[in-house]
Amino acid sequence: MQGASQFLLLERAVELEHRPRMLEALQGRVNAVADSLRDQTPVCDQCGQPMKRHDTESVSWTARFGDLQAAVVRYRCRGCQTQRRPLLDLLGVEPGRISGSLARLLALLAVVAPYTLAAQLAELLLGVEISAMGIWKVAQRLGESAARYSEELSQYHADSRSEGASTQNAPPVVVLSVDGSMLGKQVRRQRRRRQGGETFPPLPPMAEGQFQEVKTGVLLLPSERVETSPGRHSVVRRFLVSCLGNADDIFRHLYAQLRELGWLDTAHTMVVIVGDGAEWIWNRASMFVRRCEILDFWHALEHAWSFARLYYGEGSQQADRWVHQIAEDLRAGKVQAVIARLKRLRPKTPESREKLQNLIAYYSEHAGRMRYDEYLRLGYGIGSGAVESAHKQVVHARFRQAGMRWSEAGARRLLALRLLLLNNNWALLDRLPMVSVA
């Protein structure tokens, strides 16, 4: 234990010794960039005329190793009255703000932990003292940038003239699962602002209806499913798509992700769509030319259980045996035989008769999506467990903790960042600018 403690002291001593040197080296690089721009005159983006030097101001911003400073020249176009600060534009920083790798590390903490806890982690892991509000501001700026990128990507791929990734190695089959989950909304449209030293009063209780749906989709390749234990399978990789929009929005984002991955060759790729029977899913499945629609096996059984509990009694062994037989027959592809057997039942109560008719109608409507023996033979899978797991990782683990309520903008921005992390695409943030948000 003594050796471990001594090594810990050595580590921290080296960090403290070299942090000022790294800040000094970074400051030197910033100064060199400033010197390279000294004799360059920018042109106005609107009229194309050379801009006039207006003034020079000393500004500072916070980076990974401390605060940086620079003498920033501001130019102005006399005709258009526009202004530019070439050094800040080139570096992608703003006066008085957190920038660079530090901003992205703080946003990463905000993606995995509530803002208050993220601030504590920033001090423990990075040696940076920052408030929860400071973490929030960084996450909002980078989240807005990520959300804009996602939206622009969807718009790009929605244009029939745009080129997606090469489909030369497009897979023969892609599985798409989609579902919805609810988020608690903030009860105030305007952010509360503290006046002087007053404390905020507690928020009013959540009223019924103050929720917003998050739609999540999962894309995976059946060829990348592996059997982790007898009867249980997992996927090597998957791509998550999520948005606060409507059904059209989530399918637009899913289509864009398929094209961006190069997974959609409209002439050869079979898109397998697994859903829970909601009409909004099937109504939009037609956007894929070659498709296979599958009703989630477990949702089909839930409807059988609902009738069995009423007909045979809650918790009865007879209900359990009856549903077990239904499951075996459905898995064997005998949906028509199941429907015929259901029609021969004669429930005694009006409630059970109505429940039976609903079950028959449900199976009859979706019979074409219940050829489970064929789907299993082809390796498509028959359940929506992938998207339900995605809900827990994307939404529940971060957005549905105790007492959490979200503004639409705040949830949308953090959702965009969380998707980057879960899709192993966090490095994309290095190519995106930090944007100002209201």
C-alpha positions in Angstrom: 0.0 0.0 0.0 2.9 2.4 0.8 4.3 1.9 -2.7 1.0 2.6 -4.4 0.5 5.8 -2.3 4.1 7.0 -3.2 3.4 6.4 -6.9 0.2 8.3 -6.7 2.1 11.3 -5.3 4.7 11.0 -8.1 2.0 11.0 -10.7 0.3 14.1 -9.3 3.7 15.9 -8.9 4.5 15.3 -12.6 1.1 16.5 -13.7 1.4 19.7 -11.6 4.9 20.3 -12.9 4.1 19.9 -16.6 0.6 21.5 -16.8 2.0 25.0 -16.8 4.5 24.0 -19.5 1.8 22.6 -21.6 -0.3 25.7 -21.2 2.8 27.8 -22.2 3.4 25.6 -25.3 -0.3 25.9 -26.3 -0.1 29.7 -25.8 2.9 29.8 -28.1 1.0 28.0 -30.8 -1.9 30.4 -30.5 0.5 33.3 -30.8 2.0 31.8 -33.9 -1.4 31.5 -35.5 -2.1 35.1 -34.6 1.2 36.2 -36.2 0.4 34.4 -39.4 -2.9 36.3 -39.8 -1.4 39.7 -39.0 -0.9 40.9 -42.6 -4.0 39.2 -44.0 -7.1 41.3 -44.7 -10.4 39.4 -44.8 -13.1 40.1 -47.3 -16.8 40.6 -46.5 -18.8 37.4 -46.9 -21.8 39.4 -48.3 -20.3 41.9 -50.7 -16.9 40.5 -51.3 -15.1 43.7 -50.6 -12.0 44.0 -48.4 -12.8 44.8 -44.8 -11.2 47.6 -42.8 -9.4 47.1 -39.5 -11.6 48.4 -36.7 -9.8 47.7 -33.4 -7.8 45.2 -31.4 -9.1 43.6 -28.2 -7.4 41.3 -25.7 -9.6 38.3 -25.1 -9.3 35.1 -23.1 -10.9 31.6 -23.1 -10.5 28.4 -21.2 -8.8 25.3 -22.6 -7.6 21.9 -21.3 -4.5 23.3 -19.5 -5.8 26.7 -18.3 -6.8 30.1 -19.6 -5.4 31.4 -22.9 -5.1 35.0 -24.1 -4.7 36.7 -27.5 -4.8 40.1 -29.0 -7.7 39.8 -31.5 -8.1 42.1 -34.4 -11.6 43.0 -35.4 -12.5 44.0 -39.0 -15.6 45.7 -40.2 -17.2 46.2 -43.7 -18.3 49.8 -44.1 -20.9 48.9 -46.6 -22.6 45.9 -45.0 -21.6 46.8 -41.4 -20.6 43.2 -40.8 -17.8 42.3 -38.5 -15.2 39.5 -38.4 -12.4 38.4 -36.0 -10.3 36.1 -38.2 -8.2 34.6 -35.3 -11.3 33.5 -33.3 -13.0 32.2 -36.5 -10.0 30.2 -37.4 -9.4 28.8 -33.9 -13.2 28.2 -33.4 -13.2 29.7 -29.9 -15.3 32.5 -28.3 -14.2 35.0 -25.7 -14.8 33.9 -22.1 -16.0 30.4 -23.1 -14.7 26.9 -22.7 -13.3 25.5 -25.9 -11.3 22.7 -27.5 -10.8 19.3 -26.0 -11.8 20.5 -22.5 -15.3 21.3 -23.8 -15.7 17.9 -25.4 -14.5 16.1 -22.3 -17.0 18.1 -20.2 -19.8 17.3 -22.6 -18.8 13.6 -22.4 -19.4 13.7 -18.7 -22.7 15.4 -19.2 -23.8 12.6 -21.5 -23.3 9.9 -18.9 -24.2 11.7 -15.7 -26.5 14.5 -14.4 -25.0 17.9 -14.6 -24.3 18.3 -10.9 -22.5 14.9 -10.8 -20.7 15.7 -14.0 -19.3 18.8 -12.4 -18.0 16.7 -9.5 -16.5 14.3 -11.9 -14.8 17.1 -13.8 -12.9 18.1 -10.7 -12.0 14.6 -9.8 -11.0 13.4 -13.2 -9.8 16.5 -15.0 -8.8 18.8 -12.1 -11.2 21.4 -13.4 -13.5 23.4 -11.1 -16.7 24.1 -12.9 -20.4 24.6 -11.9 -23.2 22.4 -13.0 -24.4 25.3 -15.1 -21.0 25.5 -16.8 -21.3 21.9 -17.7 -24.8 22.5 -19.0 -23.7 25.4 -21.2 -20.9 23.3 -22.8 -23.3 20.4 -23.5 -25.9 22.7 -25.0 -23.4 24.3 -27.4 -21.9 21.0 -28.6 -25.3 19.3 -28.5 -26.8 21.9 -30.8 -23.9 21.4 -33.2 -24.4 17.6 -33.2 -28.2 17.9 -33.6 -27.8 20.3 -36.6 -25.3 17.9 -38.2 -27.8 15.0 -37.8 -30.6 17.0 -39.2 -28.6 18.3 -42.2 -27.4 14.7 -42.8 -31.1 13.6 -43.0 -32.0 16.4 -45.3 -29.0 15.6 -47.6 -29.9 11.9 -47.9 -33.6 12.8 -48.4 -32.6 14.5 -51.6 -32.7 12.0 -54.5 -29.8 13.8 -56.2 -27.4 13.2 -53.2 -24.9 10.5 -53.2 -24.8 8.1 -50.2 -21.8 6.0 -49.2 -20.8 3.3 -51.7 -23.2 0.4 -51.8 -20.7 -2.0 -53.3 -20.5 -4.0 -50.1 -24.1 -3.4 -49.1 -25.4 -6.3 -47.0 -28.2 -8.5 -48.4 -30.3 -8.0 -45.3 -30.7 -5.2 -42.7 -32.9 -5.4 -39.6 -34.7 -2.3 -38.5 -36.5 -2.1 -35.2 -38.3 1.0 -34.0 -40.4 2.0 -31.0 -41.3 5.0 -28.8 -40.7 6.0 -25.2 -41.9 8.9 -23.0 -39.9 11.8 -21.5 -41.1 14.1 -18.7 -41.4 17.7 -20.0 -40.6 20.9 -18.2 -43.7 22.7 -16.9 -42.2 26.1 -17.8 -41.4 27.2 -21.3 -39.0 29.9 -20.0 -35.9 29.0 -18.1 -36.2 30.1 -14.4 -33.8 32.9 -13.5 -32.7 33.6 -9.9 -33.2 37.2 -8.7 -30.4 38.2 -6.3 -29.9 35.7 -3.6 -33.4 34.1 -3.7 -33.8 30.4 -3.9 -35.9 28.7 -6.6 -39.3 27.5 -5.3 -40.0 23.8 -6.0 -41.4 22.9 -9.4 -45.1 22.1 -9.5 -46.0 18.4 -9.7 -46.0 16.7 -13.1 -49.5 16.8 -14.5 -50.9 14.1 -16.7 -50.1 14.7 -20.4 -46.9 16.7 -19.7 -44.8 14.1 -21.5 -43.1 13.9 -24.9 -42.3 10.8 -26.9 -38.8 9.9 -28.0 -38.7 7.6 -30.9 -35.7 5.2 -31.2 -34.6 2.9 -34.0 -31.9 0.3 -34.2 -30.1 -0.9 -37.3 -28.2 -4.2 -37.3 -27.1 -7.0 -39.6 -28.4 -10.5 -39.0 -25.1 -11.9 -40.1 -23.5 -10.2 -37.1 -25.6 -11.9 -34.5 -23.7 -14.3 -32.3 -25.0 -16.9 -29.8 -23.7 -15.9 -26.4 -25.4 -18.8 -24.6 -27.9 -21.5 -25.6 -30.9 -19.7 -27.0 -29.6 -16.2 -26.4 -28.1 -14.0 -29.1 -26.3 -10.7 -29.2 -25.1 -8.4 -31.9 -21.6 -7.5 -32.7 -22.5 -3.9 -33.6 -25.6 -1.9 -34.0 -26.4 1.7 -34.9 -28.9 3.7 -32.9 -31.1 6.5 -34.2 -33.3 8.6 -32.0 -35.3 11.8 -32.2 -38.0 13.9 -30.5 -39.9 14.2 -33.7 -42.8 12.3 -35.1 -43.0 9.0 -37.1 -41.9 10.7 -40.3 -38.8 12.1 -38.6 -37.5 8.9 -37.1 -37.9 7.0 -40.5 -36.2 9.9 -42.3 -33.3 9.7 -39.8 -33.2 5.9 -40.2 -33.1 6.1 -44.0 -30.3 8.7 -43.8 -28.3 6.4 -41.5 -28.7 3.4 -43.8 -27.4 5.5 -46.7 -24.6 7.0 -44.7 -23.4 3.5 -43.8 -23.8 2.2 -47.3 -26.2 -0.5 -46.1 -29.0 0.3 -48.5 -28.9 -1.0 -52.0 -32.5 -0.5 -53.1 -32.2 -3.2 -55.8 -30.7 -5.9 -53.6 -30.9 -5.1 -49.8 -33.9 -6.6 -47.9 -35.0 -4.3 -45.1 -36.5 -6.3 -42.3 -38.8 -4.1 -40.2 -39.7 -5.4 -36.7 -42.5 -3.5 -34.9 -45.1 -3.9 -32.2 -48.1 -3.6 -34.4 -48.4 0.2 -34.3 -49.9 1.6 -37.5 -47.4 4.4 -37.7 -44.6 1.9 -38.2 -46.3 -0.1 -41.0 -47.6 3.0 -42.8 -44.0 4.2 -43.3 -42.4 0.8 -44.1 -43.4 1.3 -47.7 -40.6 3.7 -48.2 -38.3 0.6 -48.6 -38.8 -1.2 -51.9 -37.6 -4.6 -50.7 -38.9 -5.2 -47.2 -40.1 -7.8 -44.8 -42.5 -6.8 -42.0 -42.4 -8.7 -38.8 -44.8 -8.4 -35.8 -42.8 -8.6 -32.6 -43.3 -12.1 -31.3 -43.5 -11.1 -27.7 -46.1 -8.4 -28.4 -48.2 -11.1 -30.2 -48.0 -13.2 -27.0 -48.9 -10.3 -24.8 -52.3 -10.2 -26.5 -52.7 -13.9 -25.9 -51.9 -13.5 -22.2 -54.4 -10.7 -21.9 -57.2 -13.0 -23.0 -55.9 -16.1 -21.1 -55.8 -14.3 -17.8 -59.4 -13.3 -18.2 -60.6 -16.6 -19.6 -58.8 -19.0 -17.4 -58.1 -16.8 -14.4 -55.2 -14.7 -13.2 -52.1 -16.8 -12.4 -53.8 -20.2 -13.3 -51.7 -23.0 -14.6 -54.2 -23.6 -17.3 -53.6 -20.1 -18.7 -49.9 -20.7 -18.6 -50.2 -24.0 -20.5 -52.6 -22.4 -23.0 -50.3 -19.5 -23.8 -47.3 -21.8 -24.0 -49.1 -23.9 -26.7 -49.9 -20.7 -28.6 -46.3 -19.6 -28.4 -45.1 -23.0 -29.8 -47.6 -22.9 -32.6 -46.8 -19.3 -33.6 -43.1 -20.0 -33.5 -43.7 -23.0 -35.8 -45.5 -20.7 -38.3 -49.0 -22.1 -37.6 -50.8 -18.7 -37.2 -53.8 -19.8 -39.3 -54.2 -22.9 -37.1 -54.1 -20.7 -34.0 -56.7 -18.4 -35.4 -59.0 -21.4 -36.3 -58.6 -22.7 -32.8 -59.4 -19.4 -31.2 -62.6 -19.2 -33.3 -63.8 -22.4 -31.8 -63.7 -21.1 -28.2 -66.9 -20.1 -26.6 -66.3 -17.7 -23.7 -69.2 -17.2 -21.3 -68.9 -13.6 -20.3 -69.3 -10.6 -22.6 -65.9 -9.2 -21.5 -64.1 -12.4 -22.4 -66.0 -12.7 -25.7 -64.9 -9.1 -26.6 -61.3 -9.9 -25.6 -61.3 -13.0 -27.8 -62.7 -11.2 -30.8 -60.0 -8.5 -30.4 -57.3 -11.2 -30.3 -58.7 -13.0 -33.4 -58.8 -9.6 -35.2 -55.3 -8.8 -34.2 -53.8 -12.1 -35.4 -55.8 -12.0 -38.6 -54.7 -8.5 -39.4 -51.0 -9.3 -38.8 -51.0 -12.9 -40.1 -48.7 -11.9 -43.0 -46.2 -10.6 -40.5 -46.2 -13.7 -38.2 -44.4 -16.3 -40.3 -42.0 -16.8 -37.5 -40.7 -20.2 -38.6 -39.5 -18.6 -41.9 -38.0 -15.6 -40.2 -36.0 -17.8 -37.8 -34.8 -20.0 -40.6 -33.6 -16.9 -42.5 -31.9 -15.5 -39.3 -34.0 -12.3 -39.2 -35.0 -12.7 -35.6 -38.6 -12.3 -34.3 -38.4 -10.0 -31.3 -37.9 -6.2 -30.7 -35.5 -6.8 -27.8 -32.8 -4.7 -29.6 -34.8 -1.6 -29.7 -36.2 -2.1 -26.1 -32.6 -2.4 -24.9 -31.7 0.7 -26.9 -34.5 2.7 -25.1 -32.9 1.8 -21.8 -29.4 2.8 -22.9 -30.3 5.9 -24.9 -33.3 7.3 -22.9 -33.9 5.6 -19.5 -30.3 5.6 -18.3 -29.8 9.3 -18.7 -33.1 11.1 -19.3 -35.5 9.2 -16.9 -33.7 9.4 -13.6 -35.6 10.6 -10.5 -37.2 14.0 -10.9 -35.8 14.7 -14.3 -37.9 16.9 -16.7 -36.6 18.3 -19.9 -37.1 21.2 -22.3 -37.5 20.2 -25.9 -34.2 21.9 -26.9 -32.2 20.5 -23.9 -33.4 16.9 -24.5 -32.8 17.2 -28.3 -29.2 18.4 -27.9 -28.2 15.9 -25.2 -29.8 13.1 -27.1 -27.7 14.0 -30.2 -24.5 13.8 -28.0 -25.6 10.5 -26.4 -26.1 8.9 -29.7 -22.6 9.9 -30.8 -21.2 8.1 -27.7 -23.3 5.0 -28.0 -22.6 4.7 -31.8 -18.9 5.0 -31.1 -18.8 8.2 -33.1 -17.7 10.7 -30.5 -14.7 11.7 -32.6 -17.1 13.4 -35.0 -17.3 16.3 -32.4 -13.7 17.1 -33.3 -14.9 18.2 -36.7 -18.0 20.1 -35.6 -17.8 23.8 -34.4 -19.1 24.9 -31.1 -22.2 27.1 -31.7 -23.9 29.8 -29.6 -27.3 29.0 -28.2 -29.9 31.2 -26.6 
